Amino acid sequence: MTTSTALLLADLVGVAVFAASGASAAVVKRLDLFGVVFVGFVAALGGGILRDLVVDEVPPLAFADWRYAATAVLTSAIVFRWHPHLARLRTTVLVLDAAGLALFTVTGTLRALDAQVPPVGACLVGMLTGIGGGLGRDLLTGEIPVVLRREIYAVAALVGATAVVALDGLGRTGPAPLTAAAVLVFGLRLVALRRRWSAPVPTFRLPPHADGPPAS
């Protein structure tokens, strides 16, 4: 299997995983079939579209290659049809979301490097590729994006993107090193979920009478 074929397969698997995640969130919000498919499409392809626009690849692969859109739409429709059976699989959805984050982070970073984006920029593009779909999904379903909450999500993507750039600098871009980088993102995300790791948040005290006018 060539590297380009492996990247395509990883991309399509990531598309399916994020489409399932987005469609599941839309089902919870009781959206209709179009709404479920649309949210699934955005969740699956939003990060890749953002990546392609940043590296000046026009039109984005999501529109240039029918397999991307077809995978997202088909997966979302399946989730809509079979959601009663999937509703009990919350843990599975979280695991799949972590897998999608890992795959998209690695492929996004590689595409940025192939486009001659400098290392720091490639790390940021890889991170944005990983979190872009989830960001769109949460905004469309009226949730505070998970990347802005306390969970270790964007940080895991940034760590993975940095690992890919480091491996590329060492000339290690074969399937095994890149798989290891994806496993790093996947494992970090799962461990963070299990141990409830979180980024620090500001702590402050409300001033007196902040919740209403002082009593007379």
C-alpha positions as CSV (number, residue, x, y, z in Angstrom):
1,M,0.0,0.0,0.0
2,T,1.4,3.4,-1.0
3,T,1.6,6.3,1.4
4,S,-1.0,8.3,-0.6
5,T,-3.4,5.3,-0.5
6,A,-2.9,5.0,3.3
7,L,-3.5,8.7,3.8
8,L,-6.7,8.5,1.7
9,L,-8.0,5.5,3.8
10,A,-7.1,7.2,7.1
11,D,-8.9,10.4,5.9
12,L,-12.0,8.5,4.9
13,V,-12.1,6.5,8.2
14,G,-11.7,9.9,10.0
15,V,-14.6,11.3,8.0
16,A,-16.8,8.4,8.9
17,V,-15.9,8.6,12.6
18,F,-16.5,12.4,12.8
19,A,-19.7,12.1,10.7
20,A,-21.0,9.6,13.2
21,S,-20.1,11.8,16.1
22,G,-21.8,14.9,14.6
23,A,-24.9,13.0,13.5
24,S,-25.2,11.5,17.0
25,A,-25.1,15.0,18.5
26,A,-27.7,16.2,16.0
27,V,-30.0,13.3,16.9
28,V,-29.8,14.1,20.6
29,K,-31.0,17.7,19.6
30,R,-33.9,16.1,17.7
31,L,-33.0,17.6,14.3
32,D,-34.7,16.2,11.2
33,L,-32.9,14.1,8.6
34,F,-31.5,17.1,6.7
35,G,-30.2,18.6,10.0
36,V,-28.6,15.4,11.1
37,V,-26.9,14.9,7.7
38,F,-25.8,18.5,7.6
39,V,-24.3,18.5,11.1
40,G,-22.6,15.2,10.3
41,F,-21.2,16.6,7.1
42,V,-19.8,19.7,8.9
43,A,-18.3,17.6,11.7
44,A,-16.7,15.2,9.3
45,L,-15.3,17.7,6.7
46,G,-15.1,21.0,8.5
47,G,-11.5,20.5,9.7
48,G,-10.4,19.2,6.3
49,I,-12.0,22.2,4.5
50,L,-10.3,24.6,6.9
51,R,-6.9,22.8,6.3
52,D,-7.2,22.9,2.5
53,L,-8.1,26.6,2.5
54,V,-5.1,27.4,4.8
55,V,-2.7,25.6,2.5
56,D,-4.3,27.1,-0.6
57,E,-5.6,23.8,-2.0
58,V,-8.7,24.9,-4.0
59,P,-11.2,23.4,-4.3
60,P,-10.9,21.6,-1.0
61,L,-10.8,17.8,-1.1
62,A,-14.2,17.6,0.5
63,F,-15.7,19.1,-2.7
64,A,-13.1,17.9,-5.3
65,D,-13.3,14.2,-4.3
66,W,-16.8,12.8,-4.1
67,R,-15.8,10.0,-1.8
68,Y,-15.4,12.4,1.1
69,A,-18.9,13.9,0.8
70,A,-20.4,10.5,0.1
71,T,-18.8,8.9,3.2
72,A,-20.0,11.7,5.4
73,V,-23.6,11.7,4.1
74,L,-23.9,7.9,4.1
75,T,-22.6,7.6,7.7
76,S,-24.8,10.4,8.9
77,A,-27.9,8.8,7.3
78,I,-27.0,5.4,8.9
79,V,-26.8,7.1,12.3
80,F,-30.2,8.7,11.7
81,R,-31.8,5.4,10.8
82,W,-30.2,3.3,13.5
83,H,-29.8,5.9,16.3
84,P,-32.0,3.9,18.9
85,H,-29.3,1.2,18.8
86,L,-26.5,3.7,18.9
87,A,-27.9,5.8,21.8
88,R,-26.5,3.2,24.3
89,L,-23.0,3.5,22.8
90,R,-21.9,6.8,24.3
91,T,-18.5,5.3,25.3
92,T,-18.1,3.9,21.8
93,V,-18.8,7.3,20.3
94,L,-16.2,9.0,22.6
95,V,-13.6,6.4,21.5
96,L,-14.5,6.9,17.9
97,D,-14.2,10.7,18.3
98,A,-10.7,10.2,19.8
99,A,-9.8,8.0,16.9
100,G,-11.0,10.7,14.4
101,L,-9.1,13.4,16.2
102,A,-5.9,11.3,16.0
103,L,-6.3,10.4,12.3
104,F,-7.2,14.0,11.2
105,T,-4.4,15.5,13.2
106,V,-1.8,13.3,11.6
107,T,-3.1,13.6,8.0
108,G,-3.7,17.3,8.4
109,T,-0.1,17.9,9.6
110,L,1.3,15.8,6.8
111,R,-0.6,17.7,4.1
112,A,0.6,21.0,5.6
113,L,4.2,19.7,5.5
114,D,3.7,18.6,1.9
115,A,2.5,22.1,1.1
116,Q,5.8,23.5,2.4
117,V,4.2,25.0,5.5
118,P,6.9,25.8,8.1
119,P,7.0,23.5,11.1
120,V,5.2,25.8,13.6
121,G,2.5,26.5,11.0
122,A,2.2,22.8,10.2
123,C,1.6,22.0,13.9
124,L,-1.2,24.6,14.0
125,V,-2.8,23.3,10.7
126,G,-2.7,19.8,12.1
127,M,-4.4,20.8,15.3
128,L,-7.1,22.8,13.4
129,T,-7.7,19.9,11.1
130,G,-8.3,17.7,14.1
131,I,-10.6,20.0,16.1
132,G,-12.3,22.0,13.3
133,G,-15.1,19.5,12.7
134,G,-15.9,19.2,16.4
135,L,-15.9,22.9,16.7
136,G,-18.5,23.2,13.9
137,R,-20.6,20.4,15.3
138,D,-20.8,22.0,18.8
139,L,-21.7,25.4,17.4
140,L,-24.4,24.0,15.2
141,T,-26.0,22.0,18.0
142,G,-25.8,25.0,20.5
143,E,-23.1,23.6,22.7
144,I,-20.0,25.3,24.1
145,P,-17.3,23.8,21.9
146,V,-15.4,21.0,23.6
147,V,-12.1,22.6,22.6
148,L,-13.0,25.7,24.8
149,R,-13.9,23.7,27.8
150,R,-11.7,22.0,30.4
151,E,-11.2,18.8,28.6
152,I,-7.8,17.8,27.0
153,Y,-8.8,17.9,23.4
154,A,-7.0,20.5,21.4
155,V,-3.9,20.0,23.5
156,A,-3.9,16.3,22.5
157,A,-4.1,17.3,18.8
158,L,-1.3,19.8,19.2
159,V,1.0,17.2,20.9
160,G,0.3,14.8,18.0
161,A,0.9,17.4,15.4
162,T,4.2,18.3,17.0
163,A,5.2,14.6,17.0
164,V,4.5,14.4,13.3
165,V,6.6,17.5,12.6
166,A,9.4,16.1,14.7
167,L,9.3,12.8,13.0
168,D,9.4,14.5,9.6
169,G,12.4,16.5,10.6
170,L,14.2,13.2,11.5
171,G,13.2,11.7,8.1
172,R,10.8,9.2,9.7
173,T,7.6,9.5,7.7
174,G,6.8,5.8,7.2
175,P,3.5,4.1,8.2
176,A,4.9,2.9,11.6
177,P,6.1,6.3,13.0
178,L,2.9,8.1,11.8
179,T,0.8,5.3,13.3
180,A,2.7,5.9,16.6
181,A,1.9,9.6,16.4
182,A,-1.8,8.8,15.9
183,V,-1.7,6.4,18.8
184,L,-0.2,9.1,20.9
185,V,-3.1,11.5,20.3
186,F,-5.6,8.7,20.7
187,G,-4.1,7.4,23.9
188,L,-3.7,10.9,25.4
189,R,-7.3,11.8,24.7
190,L,-8.6,8.5,26.2
191,V,-6.5,8.8,29.3
192,A,-7.6,12.4,29.8
193,L,-11.2,11.2,29.6
194,R,-10.7,8.4,32.0
195,R,-8.7,10.3,34.5
196,R,-10.8,13.5,34.0
197,W,-7.7,15.6,33.2
198,S,-8.4,19.2,32.4
199,A,-6.7,22.4,31.5
200,P,-6.6,25.0,34.3
201,V,-9.5,27.5,34.5
202,P,-9.5,30.9,36.1
203,T,-10.6,31.1,39.7
204,F,-12.2,34.2,41.1
205,R,-14.7,35.4,43.6
206,L,-17.7,37.3,42.7
207,P,-17.8,40.8,44.2
208,P,-20.4,41.5,46.8
209,H,-24.0,41.8,45.4
210,A,-22.7,40.6,42.0
211,D,-25.8,38.5,41.6
212,G,-28.3,41.4,42.2
213,P,-28.8,44.8,43.7
214,P,-28.0,45.2,47.4
215,A,-30.9,44.7,49.8
216,S,-32.5,47.9,51.0
